[in-house]
């Protein structure tokens, strides 16, 4: 053991450079990266996909695979240089002193082992602990990560737990050896926002309890604000700014940090009067980085002959604590100047009703036995959905996984047929017409933009051919040349260069692929577009451009947009009306202003509280939901939300547990499904407040 001084950084990365070596070239992934984490401190590492965040984390774990190599710099942990350690020495450090939590919990769990055995083997291997003591520690830590009935959990296999429970077990496993440093790589990306809120609270609480230092990797600035003390912003393999969270959020000193904040929907952003500002251009590929400042080609403060003349070093910001920036002009820029507002637009008045649902139900029959035997059970995916959507409006549909959002989308598209109720599309009831029996016009009028652009494009067809194929199916154009011309117009519409028509999907970035998906959806002049989490797989800087594009096309074509999302920040920015779903029911519906202001349905209140907002002025009520969303196969009696509701005690008797609540009209167009009296609803406080400057 070293004689490390606890007043010194626990992790010290100096001028780290990492490259990946392919058969043809060396690809520099990280250059000249420095970062310090003090004992008990949480450091956030943020930036777009491909900027090198995870590569830095893997370098600390010395797990860069066969092709990755550290080409310069040092990584010191408790004063010891990890880059010069032998495999045997590393084995003693990994898992016991440094632990890592990955994005996908199932990648870290063995599906064939019970949870208790997987947890107990950590101290048995790393500390030589006896089996009984290791099991006792496992039980204690499972209780620490706030899982109900620890004994049942220890006896379970990973597949018997929900995603949020699996992630808690992975956190428990990382903490079993009480490591000094915990690396978290996007630990909540795959989780619902309500589950994420619980995990974030848990990580902070356990960090304090065990005195653990953290390296928290995320692309979500709101999460970093909630979890971290300090932040390092990365761009294209380099650290471009580092400092305390307060300094970097409120007194940023790098154009990229400023551009990131301007591209996310913070309170006050408005799609018409204060639209988001997307970062122009694209992220450079590692072997195509520009000379001088990496961010130069996308920077509005760029000065030719100066910013591209030489490599830019990190420089300290005077008057701030441990705040550095990689910008030559940071002292000349007026950081307080308001952004130049791009094109503003008039609010679209909503037109005629184009879609009307009445008492729509969708049930699935599933067998409870193996191989199809056993009693049939019913999954109630959608219960009595009733709403209408008008021409030119954006209706957001929000709720946790399993609430029935995507089932409804499939029924509307004709990929599933409803069990009962009606779906009037213009003047036609399409509730029981599957897609293969719908006429071409109906199919063209209702189109979908999917969550993952990677899965929806044919990898063996050029971009142009995929759009032309959609035009052929919709009977658009009477000749090949007419369809070709229309395809090029659609590329213009989604702001992609016409040369992209010849490209294959693999040659496009995620944001570019999503634009192709949007072009294809609008190929038949769609009147209703269902956008199912269309930006959740994209970087924040790309999100702004794609949402702006959807709004542009909507204004031009007067499209009705059904926007399915769990990200309430983007919902607040984009939508005109909001529908909140829980376990197949619509529990609240109203205009965006109505749904985001009290009184709320208790579930809406919890959803709003769970949203991380990257604004230091925001003060939020903290409402963390206990337990997971119940199964649609076995919903609770009475109100579907009663098992997790903190307001239940305000309803006399046990009505919440025995009676389905009525739909209550609170104001014009604002309805909730709840037993709470008007007097109790009137006492609700706003969840999100903005502190006075």
C-alpha positions as CSV (number, residue, x, y, z in Angstrom):
1,X,0.0,0.0,0.0
2,X,1.1,3.5,-0.7
3,X,1.4,6.3,1.9
4,X,-1.3,8.4,0.1
5,X,-2.3,11.6,1.8
6,X,-6.1,11.9,2.0
7,X,-5.9,15.7,1.4
8,X,-4.6,15.0,-2.1
9,X,-6.8,14.0,-5.2
10,X,-8.0,10.4,-5.1
11,X,-7.9,10.4,-8.9
12,X,-5.5,12.5,-10.9
13,X,-5.5,12.3,-14.7
14,X,-2.7,14.3,-16.3
15,X,-2.4,15.0,-20.1
16,X,-3.9,11.6,-20.9
17,X,-3.9,10.6,-24.6
18,X,-5.6,7.4,-25.9
19,X,-5.6,6.0,-29.4
20,X,-7.3,3.0,-31.1
21,X,-5.2,1.2,-33.6
22,X,-6.9,-0.3,-36.7
23,X,-5.1,-2.1,-39.5
24,X,-5.0,1.1,-41.6
25,X,-4.5,3.9,-39.1
26,X,-4.2,5.2,-35.6
27,X,-7.4,6.9,-34.4
28,X,-6.8,9.4,-31.5
29,X,-9.8,9.1,-29.2
30,X,-8.7,11.3,-26.3
31,X,-6.0,14.0,-26.3
32,X,-4.3,15.9,-23.5
33,X,-7.1,15.2,-21.0
34,X,-6.6,16.2,-17.4
35,X,-9.0,15.9,-14.5
36,X,-8.8,15.7,-10.7
37,X,-11.3,14.2,-8.3
38,X,-10.8,14.9,-4.5
39,X,-11.9,12.4,-1.8
40,X,-15.7,12.4,-1.4
41,X,-16.1,14.6,-4.5
42,X,-18.5,13.8,-7.4
43,X,-17.1,14.8,-10.8
44,X,-19.5,14.9,-13.8
45,X,-18.1,14.2,-17.3
46,X,-20.4,15.5,-20.1
47,X,-20.4,15.8,-23.8
48,X,-21.8,14.4,-27.0
49,X,-21.6,10.7,-28.1
50,X,-18.1,10.0,-29.4
51,X,-16.4,12.7,-27.4
52,X,-14.4,10.2,-25.4
53,X,-16.2,10.2,-22.0
54,X,-16.5,6.4,-21.8
55,X,-13.0,5.9,-23.2
56,X,-11.6,7.9,-20.2
57,X,-13.6,5.7,-17.8
58,X,-12.3,2.5,-19.4
59,X,-8.8,3.9,-19.3
60,X,-9.1,4.4,-15.5
61,X,-10.2,0.7,-15.3
62,X,-7.4,-0.2,-17.7
63,X,-9.9,-2.0,-19.9
64,X,-9.4,-0.5,-23.4
65,X,-9.5,-3.9,-25.2
66,X,-7.0,-5.2,-27.7
67,X,-7.0,-2.1,-30.0
68,X,-7.0,0.7,-27.4
69,X,-3.7,2.0,-26.0
70,X,-2.7,4.9,-23.7
71,X,-0.2,6.8,-25.8
72,X,0.7,9.6,-23.3
73,X,0.0,11.0,-19.8
74,X,-0.6,9.4,-16.4
75,X,-3.6,8.2,-14.4
76,X,-2.8,8.2,-10.6
77,X,-5.2,6.6,-8.1
78,X,-4.3,7.3,-4.5
79,X,-0.9,8.4,-5.7
80,X,-0.2,5.2,-7.6
81,X,0.2,5.3,-11.4
82,X,-2.4,2.9,-12.9
83,X,-0.7,3.1,-16.3
84,X,2.4,1.3,-15.1
85,X,0.7,-1.4,-13.0
86,X,0.9,-5.1,-13.8
87,X,-2.2,-7.2,-14.4
88,X,-1.9,-8.7,-11.0
89,X,-1.6,-5.3,-9.3
90,X,-4.6,-4.1,-11.3
91,X,-6.7,-7.1,-10.2
92,X,-6.3,-5.9,-6.6
93,X,-7.5,-2.4,-7.4
94,X,-10.4,-3.2,-9.8
95,X,-13.6,-4.1,-8.0
96,X,-12.2,-3.6,-4.6
97,X,-11.0,0.0,-4.7
98,X,-12.4,1.2,-8.1
99,X,-15.8,-0.1,-9.2
100,X,-17.7,0.7,-12.4
101,X,-21.5,0.8,-13.1
102,X,-22.4,0.4,-16.7
103,X,-25.4,1.8,-18.7
104,X,-27.1,-1.5,-19.3
105,X,-27.6,-3.4,-16.0
106,X,-28.1,-6.8,-17.6
107,X,-24.6,-6.6,-19.2
108,X,-23.2,-6.7,-15.6
109,X,-25.4,-9.5,-14.2
110,X,-25.0,-13.3,-14.8
111,X,-28.5,-14.5,-15.9
112,X,-27.8,-18.0,-14.6
113,X,-26.9,-17.0,-11.0
114,X,-29.1,-15.9,-8.2
115,X,-28.7,-12.3,-7.1
116,X,-27.4,-13.2,-3.6
117,X,-24.6,-15.4,-5.0
118,X,-23.5,-12.7,-7.4
119,X,-23.3,-10.1,-4.7
120,X,-21.6,-12.3,-2.1
121,X,-18.8,-13.4,-4.5
122,X,-17.5,-9.8,-4.7
123,X,-16.1,-9.6,-1.1
124,X,-15.3,-13.3,-1.1
125,X,-13.0,-12.8,-4.2
126,X,-11.6,-9.3,-3.3
127,X,-11.3,-9.5,0.4
128,X,-11.3,-13.3,1.2
129,X,-14.4,-12.8,3.3
130,X,-16.2,-15.9,4.7
131,X,-19.4,-17.0,2.9
132,X,-21.8,-16.2,5.8
133,X,-20.3,-12.8,6.3
134,X,-20.5,-12.1,2.6
135,X,-24.2,-13.0,2.5
136,X,-24.9,-10.8,5.5
137,X,-23.1,-7.9,3.8
138,X,-25.1,-8.6,0.6
139,X,-28.4,-8.5,2.6
140,X,-27.3,-5.2,4.3
141,X,-26.4,-3.6,0.9
142,X,-29.6,-4.7,-0.8
143,X,-31.5,-2.9,2.1
144,X,-29.2,0.1,1.6
145,X,-30.2,0.4,-2.1
146,X,-33.9,0.5,-0.9
147,X,-35.1,-2.7,-2.5
148,X,-38.2,-4.2,-0.8
149,X,-38.0,-7.7,0.8
150,X,-34.2,-8.2,0.6
151,X,-34.4,-11.9,1.3
152,X,-36.7,-12.5,-1.7
153,X,-34.4,-10.3,-3.9
154,X,-31.4,-12.4,-2.9
155,X,-33.2,-15.6,-4.0
156,X,-34.3,-14.1,-7.3
157,X,-32.6,-14.4,-10.7
158,X,-31.9,-11.1,-12.7
159,X,-34.8,-11.7,-15.2
160,X,-37.3,-11.7,-12.3
161,X,-36.5,-8.0,-11.5
162,X,-37.5,-4.8,-13.3
163,X,-34.9,-2.6,-15.0
164,X,-34.8,-0.2,-12.0
165,X,-34.3,-3.1,-9.6
166,X,-31.6,-4.6,-11.8
167,X,-29.7,-1.2,-11.8
168,X,-30.0,-1.0,-8.0
169,X,-28.5,-4.5,-7.7
170,X,-25.6,-3.4,-10.0
171,X,-25.0,-0.4,-7.7
172,X,-25.1,-2.8,-4.7
173,X,-22.6,-5.0,-6.4
174,X,-20.3,-2.1,-7.0
175,X,-20.6,-1.0,-3.4
176,X,-20.0,-4.5,-1.9
177,X,-16.3,-4.0,-1.5
178,X,-16.8,-0.4,-0.4
179,X,-14.6,1.1,-3.2
180,X,-13.0,4.5,-2.8
181,X,-13.9,5.5,-6.4
182,X,-17.1,4.7,-8.2
183,X,-17.3,5.3,-12.0
184,X,-20.9,5.5,-13.3
185,X,-21.3,5.4,-17.1
186,X,-24.8,6.8,-18.0
187,X,-26.3,4.7,-15.2
188,X,-29.9,5.8,-15.8
189,X,-30.2,6.2,-19.5
190,X,-32.3,3.0,-19.9
191,X,-34.6,3.9,-17.0
192,X,-37.9,5.8,-16.6
193,X,-37.6,9.3,-15.3
194,X,-39.4,8.3,-12.0
195,X,-37.0,5.4,-11.5
196,X,-34.1,7.6,-12.4
197,X,-35.0,10.1,-9.7
198,X,-34.9,7.2,-7.1
199,X,-31.5,6.0,-8.4
200,X,-30.0,9.6,-8.4
201,X,-31.1,10.1,-4.8
202,X,-29.7,6.7,-3.9
203,X,-26.3,7.4,-5.6
204,X,-26.0,10.7,-3.7
205,X,-27.0,9.2,-0.3
206,X,-24.6,6.2,-0.6
207,X,-21.8,8.5,-1.8
208,X,-22.2,10.4,1.5
209,X,-22.7,7.3,3.6
210,X,-19.6,5.5,2.3
211,X,-17.5,8.6,1.6
212,X,-17.1,7.3,-2.0
213,X,-15.7,9.6,-4.7
214,X,-17.5,9.5,-8.1
215,X,-16.8,10.0,-11.7
216,X,-20.3,10.4,-13.2
217,X,-20.5,10.2,-17.0
218,X,-23.7,11.6,-18.6
219,X,-25.0,13.6,-21.5
220,X,-27.8,14.9,-19.3
221,X,-26.7,18.3,-17.8
222,X,-29.8,18.3,-15.4
223,X,-28.6,15.0,-13.8
224,X,-25.1,16.3,-13.4
225,X,-26.5,19.4,-11.6
226,X,-28.3,17.0,-9.2
227,X,-25.5,14.6,-8.5
228,X,-22.1,16.3,-8.9
229,X,-20.0,19.0,-7.2
230,X,-17.7,19.6,-10.2
231,X,-18.0,19.1,-14.0
232,X,-15.7,18.5,-16.9
233,X,-17.1,19.2,-20.4
234,X,-15.6,17.2,-23.2
235,X,-15.6,17.9,-27.0
236,X,-14.0,15.7,-29.6
237,X,-11.5,13.9,-27.3
238,X,-10.5,17.0,-25.3
239,X,-11.6,18.6,-22.0
240,X,-12.8,22.1,-23.0
241,X,-14.0,23.4,-19.7
242,X,-13.8,22.2,-16.1
243,X,-14.9,23.8,-12.8
244,X,-17.5,23.7,-10.0
245,X,-21.0,23.0,-11.2
246,X,-22.2,26.4,-10.1
247,X,-19.4,28.2,-12.0
248,X,-19.7,26.2,-15.2
249,X,-23.6,26.4,-15.3
250,X,-23.8,30.1,-14.4
251,X,-20.5,31.6,-15.5
252,X,-19.5,29.4,-18.5
253,X,-16.3,30.3,-20.3
254,X,-16.3,28.1,-23.4
255,X,-18.4,28.5,-26.5
256,X,-19.2,24.8,-26.7
257,X,-20.6,24.8,-23.1
258,X,-22.7,27.8,-24.0
259,X,-23.9,26.2,-27.2
260,X,-24.9,23.0,-25.2
261,X,-27.0,25.0,-22.8
262,X,-28.7,26.9,-25.6
263,X,-29.8,23.7,-27.3
264,X,-31.7,22.2,-24.4
265,X,-35.2,23.2,-23.4
266,X,-34.8,25.0,-20.1
267,X,-37.7,26.8,-18.5
268,X,-38.6,29.9,-20.5
269,X,-37.8,28.4,-23.9
270,X,-40.8,28.6,-26.3
271,X,-41.0,27.0,-29.7
272,X,-42.5,30.1,-31.2
273,X,-41.0,33.1,-29.5
274,X,-37.7,31.7,-27.9
275,X,-36.8,28.7,-30.0
276,X,-33.8,26.5,-29.1
277,X,-30.5,27.3,-30.9
278,X,-29.1,24.1,-32.5
279,X,-25.3,23.9,-32.8
280,X,-24.4,24.3,-36.5
281,X,-22.4,21.7,-38.4
282,X,-21.5,18.2,-37.3
283,X,-19.1,16.7,-34.7
284,X,-15.7,16.0,-36.4
285,X,-14.6,12.4,-36.9
286,X,-11.4,11.6,-35.0
287,X,-9.2,11.6,-38.1
288,X,-10.8,14.7,-39.6
289,X,-10.3,17.1,-36.6
290,X,-9.6,20.7,-37.7
291,X,-6.3,22.6,-37.0
292,X,-6.2,24.6,-33.8
293,X,-9.5,24.6,-31.8
294,X,-11.6,21.4,-32.4
295,X,-14.8,23.4,-31.9
296,X,-13.7,26.2,-34.3
297,X,-15.8,25.2,-37.4
298,X,-19.0,25.3,-35.3
299,X,-18.2,28.3,-33.1
300,X,-19.8,31.7,-33.5
301,X,-16.8,33.4,-31.9
302,X,-14.3,31.8,-34.3
303,X,-11.5,34.1,-35.7
304,X,-9.6,32.8,-38.7
305,X,-5.8,32.9,-38.4
306,X,-6.0,32.9,-34.6
307,X,-8.3,30.1,-33.5
308,X,-6.9,27.7,-36.1
309,X,-3.3,28.7,-35.9
310,X,-2.1,26.4,-33.1
311,X,-3.2,23.9,-30.5
312,X,-5.2,25.6,-27.7
313,X,-4.1,24.8,-24.1
314,X,-6.4,24.9,-21.0
315,X,-6.2,28.2,-19.3
316,X,-7.3,29.2,-15.7
317,X,-10.2,31.6,-15.4
318,X,-9.3,34.4,-13.0
319,X,-11.5,34.9,-10.0
320,X,-13.0,31.4,-10.1
321,X,-12.0,28.3,-8.1
322,X,-10.3,25.6,-10.1
323,X,-12.1,26.7,-13.3
324,X,-10.2,26.2,-16.6
325,X,-11.2,26.6,-20.2
326,X,-9.7,25.7,-23.6
327,X,-10.6,28.9,-25.5
328,X,-8.2,31.6,-26.7
329,X,-10.9,34.3,-26.6
330,X,-12.7,33.6,-23.3
331,X,-11.6,37.0,-21.8
332,X,-12.9,39.0,-24.8
333,X,-16.4,37.3,-25.1
334,X,-19.4,39.0,-23.5
335,X,-20.8,35.8,-21.9
336,X,-23.9,37.7,-20.5
337,X,-25.1,38.8,-24.0
338,X,-28.4,37.2,-24.8
339,X,-28.4,34.8,-27.7
340,X,-29.4,36.0,-31.1
341,X,-32.9,34.7,-31.4
342,X,-33.3,32.7,-34.6
343,X,-36.5,32.9,-36.7
344,X,-39.6,33.3,-34.5
345,X,-43.0,32.1,-35.6
346,X,-46.6,32.8,-34.9
347,X,-48.5,30.3,-32.8
348,X,-50.5,28.0,-35.1
349,X,-54.2,28.1,-34.4
350,X,-55.5,24.5,-34.0
351,X,-57.8,23.6,-36.9
352,X,-60.6,21.0,-37.3
353,X,-60.6,17.7,-35.5
354,X,-58.6,15.1,-37.5
355,X,-58.4,12.3,-35.0
356,X,-61.0,11.3,-32.4
357,X,-60.8,8.3,-30.0
358,X,-63.8,7.2,-27.9
359,X,-63.5,4.6,-25.2
360,X,-60.7,2.8,-26.9
361,X,-59.6,-0.5,-25.2
362,X,-56.8,-2.8,-26.1
363,X,-56.5,-6.1,-24.3
364,X,-54.0,-8.9,-24.9
365,X,-54.7,-12.5,-24.0
366,X,-51.6,-14.3,-22.7
367,X,-51.2,-17.8,-21.4
368,X,-49.9,-18.2,-17.9
369,X,-48.6,-21.7,-18.5
370,X,-45.5,-22.9,-20.3
371,X,-45.8,-23.7,-24.1
372,X,-49.2,-22.0,-24.3
373,X,-51.0,-24.1,-21.7
374,X,-52.6,-23.0,-18.5
375,X,-55.3,-20.4,-17.8
376,X,-55.6,-17.4,-20.1
377,X,-54.8,-14.0,-18.5
378,X,-55.7,-10.6,-19.9
379,X,-53.2,-7.7,-20.2
380,X,-55.2,-4.4,-20.1
381,X,-52.8,-2.2,-22.2
382,X,-55.2,0.6,-22.9
383,X,-58.4,1.3,-20.8
384,X,-61.1,3.6,-22.2
385,X,-58.9,6.1,-24.0
386,X,-60.9,9.1,-25.2
387,X,-59.4,12.3,-26.7
388,X,-59.3,14.3,-29.9
389,X,-56.4,15.9,-31.8
390,X,-56.8,18.9,-34.2
391,X,-55.1,19.9,-37.4
392,X,-51.7,21.7,-36.8
393,X,-51.5,20.9,-33.0
394,X,-48.9,18.9,-31.1
395,X,-50.4,16.5,-28.5
396,X,-47.8,15.0,-26.2
397,X,-48.5,11.6,-24.6
398,X,-46.4,11.0,-21.5
399,X,-45.9,8.3,-18.9
400,X,-43.6,5.5,-17.7
401,X,-42.7,2.4,-19.7
402,X,-45.6,0.0,-19.6
403,X,-48.3,2.7,-19.3
404,X,-49.7,1.9,-22.8
405,X,-48.3,4.8,-24.9
406,X,-46.7,2.6,-27.6
407,X,-49.6,0.2,-27.6
408,X,-51.9,3.0,-28.5
409,X,-49.5,4.1,-31.3
410,X,-49.6,0.6,-32.8
411,X,-53.4,0.5,-32.7
412,X,-53.6,3.9,-34.4
413,X,-51.1,2.8,-37.1
414,X,-53.1,-0.4,-37.7
415,X,-50.2,-2.6,-36.6
416,X,-52.7,-3.9,-33.9
417,X,-56.5,-3.7,-33.8
418,X,-58.4,-2.4,-30.8
419,X,-60.5,-4.6,-28.6
420,X,-63.4,-2.1,-28.5
421,X,-64.1,1.6,-29.0
422,X,-63.7,3.8,-32.0
423,X,-60.8,5.7,-33.8
424,X,-62.2,8.3,-36.2
425,X,-59.5,9.4,-38.7
426,X,-61.1,12.3,-40.5
427,X,-64.5,10.6,-41.2
428,X,-63.5,7.0,-41.2
429,X,-63.5,4.6,-38.3
430,X,-60.2,2.7,-38.5
431,X,-60.4,1.0,-35.1
432,X,-60.6,-2.6,-36.4
433,X,-58.9,-2.1,-39.8
434,X,-55.4,-3.7,-39.8
435,X,-52.8,-1.9,-41.9
436,X,-52.9,-4.5,-44.7
437,X,-56.6,-3.8,-45.2
438,X,-56.2,0.1,-45.1
439,X,-56.2,1.9,-48.4
440,X,-53.1,3.6,-49.5
441,X,-54.4,7.1,-48.7
442,X,-55.2,6.1,-45.1
443,X,-51.7,4.6,-44.7
444,X,-50.0,7.7,-46.2
445,X,-52.0,10.0,-43.9
446,X,-50.9,8.4,-40.7
447,X,-47.1,7.9,-40.4
448,X,-44.7,7.2,-37.6
449,X,-41.2,8.4,-36.7
450,X,-39.6,5.8,-34.5
451,X,-37.3,6.1,-31.4
452,X,-34.3,4.4,-32.9
453,X,-33.2,5.7,-36.3
454,X,-30.7,2.8,-36.6
455,X,-33.4,0.1,-36.7
456,X,-35.8,1.7,-39.2
457,X,-33.6,2.1,-42.3
458,X,-32.7,-0.7,-44.7
459,X,-28.9,-1.0,-44.4
460,X,-28.5,-2.3,-48.0
461,X,-30.4,0.6,-49.7
462,X,-29.2,4.1,-50.4
463,X,-31.0,7.0,-48.6
464,X,-32.6,8.2,-51.9
465,X,-33.8,4.7,-52.8
466,X,-35.5,4.3,-49.4
467,X,-37.5,7.6,-49.8
468,X,-38.4,6.7,-53.5
469,X,-39.6,3.3,-52.3
470,X,-42.0,5.1,-49.9
471,X,-43.2,7.4,-52.7
472,X,-43.8,4.3,-54.9
473,X,-45.9,2.7,-52.2
474,X,-47.9,5.8,-51.7
475,X,-48.5,6.1,-55.4
476,X,-46.8,9.5,-55.6
477,X,-45.6,10.8,-58.9
478,X,-46.3,9.2,-62.3
479,X,-42.7,8.6,-63.4
480,X,-39.3,7.7,-62.0
481,X,-38.0,11.2,-62.7
482,X,-41.0,12.8,-60.8
483,X,-40.3,10.6,-57.8
484,X,-36.6,11.4,-57.9
485,X,-37.4,15.2,-58.0
486,X,-39.8,14.7,-55.0
487,X,-37.2,12.7,-53.1
488,X,-34.7,15.6,-53.5
489,X,-37.4,18.1,-52.3
490,X,-37.9,15.9,-49.2
491,X,-34.1,15.9,-48.5
492,X,-34.3,19.8,-48.7
493,X,-37.3,19.7,-46.4
494,X,-35.3,17.8,-43.7
495,X,-32.3,20.0,-44.3
496,X,-30.0,17.3,-45.6
497,X,-27.6,17.9,-48.6
498,X,-28.9,16.4,-51.8
499,X,-25.7,14.5,-52.2
500,X,-26.9,12.3,-49.3
501,X,-29.3,10.5,-51.7
502,X,-26.3,8.3,-52.8
503,X,-25.2,7.5,-49.3
504,X,-25.8,4.3,-47.3
505,X,-27.3,4.5,-43.8
506,X,-24.0,3.4,-42.2
507,X,-22.4,6.6,-43.6
508,X,-24.8,8.8,-41.6
509,X,-24.8,10.0,-38.0
510,X,-27.7,9.3,-35.7
511,X,-29.3,12.7,-36.2
512,X,-28.9,12.4,-40.0
513,X,-30.6,9.0,-39.9
514,X,-33.5,10.4,-37.9
515,X,-33.9,13.1,-40.6
516,X,-34.2,10.4,-43.3
517,X,-36.8,8.7,-41.1
518,X,-38.8,12.0,-41.0
519,X,-38.4,12.5,-44.7
520,X,-39.8,9.1,-45.3
521,X,-42.7,9.7,-42.9
522,X,-43.7,12.8,-44.9
523,X,-43.2,11.2,-48.3
524,X,-47.0,10.7,-48.6
525,X,-48.0,14.1,-47.3
526,X,-48.9,12.7,-43.9
527,X,-51.6,14.5,-42.0
528,X,-51.0,12.7,-38.6
529,X,-47.5,11.8,-37.5
530,X,-46.9,9.7,-34.5
531,X,-43.4,10.5,-33.1
532,X,-42.5,7.8,-30.6
533,X,-39.6,9.1,-28.5
534,X,-38.1,10.6,-31.8
535,X,-35.1,12.4,-30.1
536,X,-34.3,10.3,-27.0
537,X,-31.6,8.3,-28.8
538,X,-29.9,11.6,-30.0
539,X,-27.4,14.0,-28.5
540,X,-28.8,17.2,-27.0
541,X,-27.3,19.3,-29.7
542,X,-28.9,17.2,-32.4
543,X,-32.2,17.0,-30.5
544,X,-32.6,20.8,-30.9
545,X,-32.1,20.6,-34.7
546,X,-34.5,17.6,-35.1
547,X,-37.3,19.1,-32.9
548,X,-36.9,22.4,-34.8
549,X,-37.3,20.5,-38.1
550,X,-40.4,18.7,-36.9
551,X,-42.0,22.1,-35.9
552,X,-41.0,23.7,-39.3
553,X,-42.6,20.9,-41.3
554,X,-45.7,21.0,-39.0
555,X,-46.2,24.7,-39.7
556,X,-45.8,24.2,-43.4
557,X,-48.0,21.1,-43.7
558,X,-50.4,21.8,-40.8
559,X,-49.6,18.3,-39.6
560,X,-51.1,16.9,-36.4
561,X,-48.2,15.6,-34.3
562,X,-48.7,13.0,-31.6
563,X,-45.4,13.2,-29.6
564,X,-44.8,10.2,-27.3
565,X,-42.1,11.0,-24.7
566,X,-41.0,10.6,-21.1
567,X,-38.9,13.8,-21.3
568,X,-41.1,16.4,-19.8
569,X,-38.7,19.2,-20.6
570,X,-39.0,18.7,-24.3
571,X,-42.8,18.1,-23.9
572,X,-43.2,21.5,-22.2
573,X,-41.2,23.1,-25.1
574,X,-43.0,21.4,-28.0
575,X,-46.5,20.5,-27.1
576,X,-49.8,22.4,-27.2
577,X,-51.7,19.8,-25.1
578,X,-50.5,17.0,-22.9
579,X,-52.1,13.6,-22.1
580,X,-50.6,11.8,-19.0
581,X,-51.0,8.0,-19.1
582,X,-50.7,5.5,-16.2
583,X,-51.3,1.8,-16.5
584,X,-53.5,2.1,-19.6
585,X,-55.6,5.0,-18.3
586,X,-55.5,8.7,-19.1
587,X,-55.1,10.2,-15.7
588,X,-54.7,13.9,-16.7
589,X,-55.2,15.9,-19.9
590,X,-55.1,19.6,-20.7
591,X,-53.2,22.4,-22.3
592,X,-49.4,22.4,-21.6
593,X,-49.8,25.4,-19.3
594,X,-52.6,23.6,-17.4
595,X,-50.8,20.3,-16.9
596,X,-47.5,22.1,-15.8
597,X,-49.2,24.2,-13.1
598,X,-51.1,23.0,-10.0
599,X,-53.5,21.4,-9.4
600,X,-52.0,18.2,-10.7
601,X,-53.0,14.6,-10.7
602,X,-50.7,13.1,-8.0
603,X,-48.9,11.0,-10.7
604,X,-48.3,14.1,-12.9
605,X,-46.9,15.9,-9.8
606,X,-44.4,13.0,-9.3
607,X,-43.4,13.0,-13.0
608,X,-42.7,16.7,-12.9
609,X,-40.6,16.4,-9.7
610,X,-38.5,13.7,-11.3
611,X,-37.4,15.6,-14.3
612,X,-33.8,16.8,-14.1
613,X,-33.5,20.5,-15.1
614,X,-30.1,22.0,-16.0
615,X,-30.8,25.4,-14.4
616,X,-29.4,26.4,-11.0
617,X,-32.3,28.8,-10.5
618,X,-34.9,26.0,-10.4
619,X,-36.2,24.9,-7.0
620,X,-38.1,21.6,-7.1
621,X,-40.3,19.7,-4.7
622,X,-38.6,16.3,-4.3
623,X,-41.2,13.5,-4.7
624,X,-39.7,10.1,-5.3
625,X,-42.2,7.4,-6.1
626,X,-41.9,4.2,-4.1
627,X,-42.2,0.9,-5.9
628,X,-42.5,0.0,-9.5
629,X,-45.4,0.5,-11.9
630,X,-47.8,-2.4,-11.3
631,X,-48.4,-5.1,-13.9
632,X,-51.1,-4.5,-16.5
633,X,-51.9,-8.2,-16.1
634,X,-52.8,-7.7,-12.5
635,X,-53.7,-4.1,-11.9
636,X,-54.5,-2.9,-8.4
637,X,-58.2,-2.5,-7.5
638,X,-59.7,1.0,-7.5
639,X,-57.5,3.8,-8.7
640,X,-54.6,2.4,-10.8
641,X,-52.1,4.8,-9.1
642,X,-53.2,4.2,-5.4
643,X,-50.3,1.8,-4.6
644,X,-47.8,4.7,-5.1
645,X,-49.9,7.8,-4.2
646,X,-48.8,10.2,-1.5
647,X,-52.2,12.0,-1.4
648,X,-54.3,8.9,-0.7
649,X,-54.7,9.8,3.0
650,X,-56.6,12.9,2.0
651,X,-59.5,10.8,0.5
652,X,-62.0,9.6,3.3
653,X,-62.6,5.9,3.6
654,X,-60.9,3.5,1.3
655,X,-62.4,4.7,-2.0
656,X,-59.0,4.9,-3.7
657,X,-58.6,1.1,-3.1
658,X,-62.1,0.1,-4.1
659,X,-63.5,2.6,-6.7
660,X,-62.2,3.7,-10.1
661,X,-62.0,7.5,-9.8
662,X,-64.4,9.6,-12.0
663,X,-63.0,12.0,-14.7
664,X,-63.2,15.5,-13.2
665,X,-63.2,18.7,-15.2
666,X,-61.0,21.3,-13.4
667,X,-61.1,24.0,-16.0
668,X,-61.9,24.4,-19.7
669,X,-60.3,21.4,-21.4
670,X,-58.4,20.3,-18.2
671,X,-59.4,16.9,-16.8
672,X,-58.0,14.5,-14.2
673,X,-59.1,11.0,-13.0
674,X,-58.9,11.4,-9.2
675,X,-60.9,11.1,-6.0
676,X,-59.3,14.2,-4.4
677,X,-61.7,16.9,-3.5
678,X,-61.6,20.4,-5.1
679,X,-60.5,21.8,-1.7
680,X,-57.5,19.4,-1.5
681,X,-56.5,20.0,-5.1
682,X,-56.6,23.8,-4.5
683,X,-53.9,23.4,-1.8
684,X,-51.3,21.9,-4.2
685,X,-48.1,23.8,-4.5
686,X,-46.1,24.3,-7.7
687,X,-43.5,21.5,-8.1
688,X,-41.1,23.6,-10.2
689,X,-40.3,27.2,-9.1
690,X,-37.7,29.5,-10.5
691,X,-35.9,31.5,-7.8
692,X,-35.7,35.3,-8.2
693,X,-32.4,36.5,-9.7
